[in-house]
Amino acid sequence: MYNNEITPSKFLLLISLVFFMGGCAAPSYGPIVEDLSVQARISERIPVLTVNGSTKVSAKAAAAASPLTPVIKAKPKPYVAPKAVVTITAQPISNQVVTQLVAQENIPPAVEEAPPAVQETQLPASDQAVVEQLLAEADQLKAQGKVTQAVIQLQRAQRIAPREPKVYARLAALQLSLGEASRAEQLALKGLTLVPNKKSYQYYFWKLIGASRSNLGDSQGEAEAIGQAAKYK
Amino acid sequence: MTKQRTSNKAKKKAAIGWISWVWLFKFATVLMVLGVVALVYLDAQIRHRFEGHRWSLPAKVYARPLELFKGQQMAEGQLDYELTQLGYRWVKNAKAPGQVQKTHRGIMIYSRGFRFADGDEQGFLVEVSLQKNKITGLRLSSGASSALVRLEPQLVGGIYPAHNEDRELIQLHDLPSGFIETLLAVEDRNYYSHYGVSPWGILRAMWANIQAGSVVQGGSTLTQQLVKNFYLSDRQTIWRKLIEAPMALLLNIHYSKDEVLEVYLNEVFVGQAGKRAIHGFGLASRFYFGQPLNELKLHQVALLVGLVKGPSYYNPQRHPKRAIKRRNLVLSILAQQGLISDAQKMRYQGLPLDLTEASQVSRYPAYMDLVRQQLKQHYQASALSSHGLRIFTSLDPWVQHQADTAMVDQVRMLNQRHGKIEGLQGALVVSHRDSGELLALVGDYNGGYAGHNWALDRSRQVGSLLKPVVHLTALETGRYSPATLIDDGPISLPQSDGTLWQPQNYDRKSHGKVPMYETLAKSYNQANVRLGMQVGVDKVLQQLRRMGVEQSIPAYPSVLLGAVEMSPLQVNQVYQTIAGNGFYSPLSLVRQVTEANGVLLSHFPFAVRQAASNDSTYLLQHEMRMVAKQGTARGVYRYLPKQQQVAAKTGTTNDQRDSWFAGFSGQYVATAWLGREDAKPTPLTGAGGALHVWGQLMQHLAYTTYEDIKPQSIEYYYINVTTGKAMPNNCPNGVWLPIPKASAPSFNTTCGY
């Protein structure tokens, strides 16, 4: 076939070259550059993606295609290195603008495992299999060091079973282990509202509140929580 | 004469010719050098653009994924709706992702799998057993046991850069079978053998066009088309034409055919949706069919390929006849070239266009508005519109759909009932009761219009919606209970200008001493102002602040009757705290943000802060349930089953300028507002207007039975409402009311009447 021969293409290349040079020599060179507008286009479309050019992609062996690996060139403002996830403390959405949320760039140093005196295993199993499954997944993630993913799983459980105290127990314990004592205390307080007649939970939550307050340096509050916990031992 | 002239001419010509040749040579050399320089420059540009930087990808915004688990309660029609929105196709036998099938137990779903912020969810084939819209079982065909699975989330929008280009990146292996063959058959038959340009192709196209009597084929190669779209502006100039060919050649020299093709597939322009330009076949497939590209059948492939020639002329939504004609022509070309049989051609040509039923206009303008606002706090605009970030939100497509429908239906009916209400506007906010996540936002009475966001941008007086806060403040003192008698006699208060403020009841009557719960149920102004003055306006405002209202409000007594301007979103935040047993959790809507490849960037953890005691909130919730059962909000039971517990409050402002309704069920907190754009009086009270929007919404949301958890320190007593004292159970006209044990009412051994 015509297309398989080399000469015509060389010829064509030459013709194009001549045309092109003509273009360059012509006084209307300026507009070409503008027309080409490579620069303009690039600034217009902010550069983002690169392709791994070394890998050959074949339509026939499509399954082995190289991934279009997105590489972010320009970093967004609160950008952190992957893995260090930005934890954002949600605040109220105000009338016009969502209030500035506090971005916390580094995960605080982990505190020793939550209240040592409290054994989560003493808590009764949830009657919903789905909750137990998500809690187990969260445990697994936490064991792998994927704390944020664990929190995400627990929040998923909370949406599915919003009145399951065990979910609050885990969320609070996890936050405490992350050094978020204030958040842990509040979650435990909320958890308490779900268990007016469940002693094991009341004991657990009060112990956790005590440990959180101890972390916060609130010794009076801690003593009060320990007193409350003692009632349910 | 003639001869002489000729010879003279010839001589002159020779002389000039000699000089010109020298000049021409010099000139040509200069041109050569310039040309080479230009070519090198061009080459660098091509490589730079092709290898380094390609597209800015808009951030993708996703709705919440639908979770399926045993015991999950769905609303009537919800599962079908969600599957349709996700582009699932109903088939007799589901055997590929994106298909769904009815079974005698329920339905069989073949999901597509998705990369969530917390990890990958594989595609699965699952049979969902349903009884009365409740999931009674999940059976995974793989035999694996899982208590829950989740479908992929619906893509609900993007955050677009200024030029509004949108695309969804695909790779060659994402193409359905027959796609490349179809594309090449129509656009560039010798793609894999030419050198970037194809004079033969041009000739063949011309011939084909002459034969057909119209333009059926284009002459430029895919490489040239790519160069045109990718590097050159849209201006039709001769220079562009001249540069196109050498650029195509250069591109062809540097890159493999497959690489160029992959870029072409993502660059090609295939449609326009308002300001948004649809680029690439990946997005085109979502846009036209609501399905991922790899699920397309040949007749759909033929349509997409056919669209390249003229996306607006052949727009299948606007010009279905043209589109079918074009598609069928593409199918005929396939048959001509022996790629499909005549029988196949006939069969595919007989199929409908199969366009998606889901609307492609932005369906969630109000919600997206807030997503954008929130993200701007954390990310630069350029990062949002160009890095292909993935934003996971809590938007619930079903709730949003019902919220939009309720607003449109009820506004239409109110306009019919009262005659056209000039400039009537509305807003509706819905959040999840326990997580504080925003599920739906309606910012305009007709839902789709993206003008003012009435849920967010506009604050109006809240009227009686503030009364629950007055009650909560009173209950927090420990000196009040729902049974406490409050004087509803006339009240007059001196104002700062020396005049007297004398608020009146809606019915212009006084009701003597009434138990506190009834002052809320009947929304008595005189009693509530008196109660508020007893506990202190400043205390009420402090309580309001703890519930998330941050603006400074002067402590005038009129505040007690709701002379406070708040947006529907803010009102919902206040009611969220009441619904959350006294715990304030900020309304949130972004769950996570990840990079395009799934790496987690931000995460918004659930947080609460106690704003009122659990005991007081429990008492208030009870009062608000009474408002719905027997008070001003009882109209909601026209929409809801009697046994469904809801707690609510109506609100009407002076001269009926604003019609409010706010409250919560076991799962949802919602706030509805209706009023005129110019804030002039309407014929609507809270119960006559916003109540209907709220009621219709709740009627169509999943209803789960829910018992409030009574705190240990509270007991129910049988109360004589005229004395406020407990009496024997067998007395007539008593009311069971929750009262803190610590302030137990005195007990009359007689009925006390």
Interface residues (C-beta under 8 A of the other chain):
Chain A: M1 Y2 N3 N4 P8 S9 L12 L13 S16 L17 V18 F19 F20 M21 G22 G23 C24 A25 S28 P31 I32 D35 L36 S37 V38 R41 I42 E44 R45 I46 P47 V48 L49 T50 V51 G53 K56 V57 S58 A59 A62 A63 A65 S66 P67 L68 T69 P70 I72 K73 A74 K75 P76 K77 P78 Y79 V80 P82 K83 V85 V86 T87 I88 T89 A90 Q91 P92 I93 S94 N95 Q96 V97 V98 T99 Q100 L101 A103 Q128 A129 V130 E132 Q133 L134 L141 T148 Q149 V151 I152 Q153 Q155 R156 Q158 R159 I160 P162 R163 L171 Q175 R183 Q186 L187 L189 K190 L192 T193 L194 P196 N197
Chain B: F27 V30 L31 M32 L34 G35 A38 L39 L42 Q45 H48 R49 E51 G52 H53 R54 W55 S56 L57 E67 F69 K70 G71 A117 D118 G119 S146 A147 L148 P161 A162 H163 E165 L169 Q171 L172 H173 L175 I180 N190 S193 H194 Y195 V197 S198 P199 W200 Y231 L232 S233 R235 T237 W239 R240 L242 I243 A245 P246 L249 Y255 S256 K257 D258 E259 L261 E262 L370 Q373 Q374 Q377 H378 Y379 Q380 S382 A383 L384 S385 S386 H387 G388 L389 H432 R433 D434 S435 E437 L456 D457 S459 G548 E550 Q551 M566 S567 L569 Q570 Q573 G580 N581 G582 F583 S585 P586 L587 S588 R591 Q592 E595 A596 N597 V599 L600 L601 S602 H603 F604 P605 F606 A607 V608 R609 Q610 N614 Q667 I709 K710 P711 Q712
